[in-house]
């Protein structure tokens, strides 16, 4: 049932034979795991490698009674995990720099999304250990210093896969031999399948091997959760209200959990997102393993060989051409409809009622932008193509961004859904969960606002061309850009909560938001572009209001970092932006309070420094006097 191999990263990989899913990722060696030796009859195996020890492993069920390995238990454990920054959050500019090195590759079909870039600094000198060998060497070198000994690293599986794909892509671009026989497309397809299956298992969701990005909750578990949600009292207490908010933010089957964690695992394969979708799903031999596949995944995913033959015979009697087409489609399960028939049935019919569920893969229905608390950002959602800065036609019209593709709307809906889910989690006190959802939303925004090899995702091409023409800056004021800015500011606030407490990261997010606002808040732009234009005047006002909030977040982060002088300047900039957005408007009271606190703390800091320097210089002067007197006395 399982296949186990070693690897240069020091891990022993255990794959489920029937699906190719990774079920365990064992840290078996501090350098390289050279091999695995199974016991001929018992569930034992030995791993060996470069270090001086061999490890004996035994397959068991969970032995800790405190571990809830049920579907709901996994879901709750996943939501309670500490937040770890993605590479896009950890080093936005570094990811963009690495992506720029991949952009000139001759193979236009190569697709390396921003979420494919690892956070580890892989820039090893190519003259010594370049390409794939360099990255693998570095992985082994860093592995030597990882504490903890043998362990299961399954929780780190997505990061390990991302590292491997980037290593192979960079190796190919550097002109080395092709690192995998199946090519990068085949490797990317398998990695996407493994990561999507990992996400489904982690959250207790149903995973469809034909449309792997179309995850959905298990019906019986969702029904039980709805029953809990339906129990309401006529007079709801404050505690009950808070508990209900927390339940809705963290409940099983939350729409935000159904969106793939990595945009690159969904967008290149979905016909709704690209005109040339890449093959997806698992390559099964239906004629030899159809019975197994039907038993494993259910009759709604695949028909048995006998049923397929019967249908082909009926089709051939009625219309031979249709039968031939059906057979060809059945022989190519990479087609999204090969296993489950009509794809629209998987997505569900449109439903505008409040009880409608979101289509997996971010096909979100009945999206509402709710009002937020004082510290949350609230935006007015406008059509993605409205509010362009410059409406004048350029000589090269083919390079103008085209926002008419439905894929842009799907991307926007996905980002807004993640933002709202993050706001709900923040309001419920689930700080780490809120940060993960904001992080995930920014990863989807990065698809639109970073330059990378898009491959066949053609709806991004014209927009990337225009950004390159404008030195990498976005010049269209759209709902997606506003969403990105507000999510950054929400994440900045979240990172200052005691559960995370990362002031430098909070400061960086606020600074990135200010950089993205620059083209729309400069006085020169306002005079040149928006003097008599009502739409652009509104754009300027919205941008200035967001700038005021961004400076407020920046000042708050600087206060937490102890840089009170910089915080004072940021709060003053926030007040100035508020007045420029709406002349005569007074700053928010919270800004005035934070400014006063920063000034008071800055004054205290200056006093402490004066005392310290005064004490230091007084000691030096006293020491010098005593030394002189001693010398004079000795000479006398």
C-alpha positions, 0 to 999 in steps of 0.5 A: 500500500505504501512506497518509501524512499530516501532523499538528499534532504535527509527525509524518508518519504512515505507515499500512498501507492494508490494516490501518490499522496505523501502520508509521512515525511520522516527526518531520518538523517542529519544530512542525506537519507541514502536508503530504506530497508523494509522488514519482510513481514512486519511493519518495521523498516530501517533508514540509513544515511550519511550520519553515524546512526541507522534508525528503526521505525515502526508503523503504529496508530497514534498512541497519545490519547490526548491527540484527536485524529478525527476529521474535526480534531485535525481541523481544530488542531490546524486552526490552533497552530502558531502563525508562520510567515510565508516567504511572500510576507517574510521578504516581499522584495526578496521574492520579487528579486528571485522571480525577476531572475526567472522571467527571461527563460526561453520556455514560455510555458514555464510557470513559477508562481510567487508562492513557489519561491522559498524563504531560505536564501538559496543564492549560493555561488554558482561557481562552487555549488550552483543550480540543483546541486547547490540548493540540495547541498545547502539543504543538507548543510542546514539539516546538520544543525536542526535539533530534535533528532528523528521526527515526522516533518509532515507539517513542513511538507508544503515548504519542503516541496516548494524548496524542491520545485524551486531548486529544479526550476533554477537548475533548468534556467541555469542551463543544467541538465533537466533535473526530473525526467517528467519535466517541470510541468510533470513535477509541478503537477505532482507537487500540486496534487500532494499539497492539495491532498495534504491540505484536505487531510489537515482540515478533514475535507473531501479531496477529489483526485480529478479536480483536486483544487475543488475541496469540500467539507464532509456532509455529515460533519457539516450537518452536525456543525450546522445543528450546533450553529442553529441552537439560539436562545431568545435572549443572547448573553454577551458571552454567548454572542462572543462564542457564536462569533468564534464558532462562525470564524473557526467552524468546520467547512469555513469557505476560507479553508476551501481555497487552496493554500497555494495559488499555483496549485489551482490557477494554472489548472482551472479552465475558469482561470486560464484559456490553456489549463494544464492537465490535472488529476491523477493518471489512472489506468482505468481499464486495469484499475477502474474497480479499485478507483471506484471503490476508493473514491466512490461511484461519483468520481469514476465508473468501473470498467464494465459500466464504461464498456456498457455505456460505450456500447449504448452510445455507439448504437445511438451515435458512434461519433459521441461514443468515440469522443467519450472513450477518448475522454475516459482514456485521459483522466487529466481532463477535469471531467474525466472522473466525475462527468459534468463539472458544473455539478461539482460546483453546484448551481448558483444560489443567491440565498444567505445559506448558499455555500462557496464554490471551492477554488474561490468561486464565491457566491453572495460575497458581502463586505461587512463593517469592521471594528475600529482597528479593521479596514473597511473598503468600498468594493468597486468594479475591478476595471473602474478608477483607472488613473490614466484614461489616455490611450497609449500608442502601444495599446496591446500593452494596456492592462485588460481587466475584462477577463472573468478570472480577475473577478474570481481572483478578487472574490477569493481575496475578499473572502479571505479578508472577511474570514480573517476579520471574523477570526480577529474579532473572535480572538483567533489571532494566529488564524486571522494572520494566516488568512490575511497572509493567504490573501496577500499570496493571492494578491501577489499573483497580480502585483508581482512579475513572474513567468505566468506560463499559460495564465494569459489573463495576467500577461497584459497587466504584467507588461504594463507594470514593467512599462511603469517600473513595476508600479501599479497605476490602476486604482482597483478594488483588488489593489485596495483590498491588498492595502487594507489586508496589509494594514490588518495584518500589520495590526494583527502582528502586534498582538501578544500572540504573535508580537512581531513589530518589525514584520508589522512595520514592514507591512505598513511600509509596503502599503504606503509604497503601493499608495504613492502613485495615487497620493502625490500632489503632482499626480492630483494636479496633473490627472485629477483636477477636474475629474470627479472620479479621480478626485474620489480616487485621491480621497480614498487613497489619502484616507488609506494613507492616513491609516497606513501611517497610523499602523506604521506609527503604532509598529514604531512605538512597539519597536521603541522608535518613538521619534519616528512614531511621532513623525508617522502619527503627524503624517497620518493627521496631515493625510486625514486633513488632505483627504477631507479639508477641515476634518479632525483626526481620529481621537485614537491617533491623538492619543497615540501621538501624545503617548509617543511624545511622552515616551520619547521625552522619558527616553531622552531624559534617561539618555541624559542621565546616563551620559551625565553619569558617564562623563562625571565618572570620567572627569572624576577619574581624570582628576584623581589620576592627576592628583596621584601623579602630582603627589608621587612626583612631589 
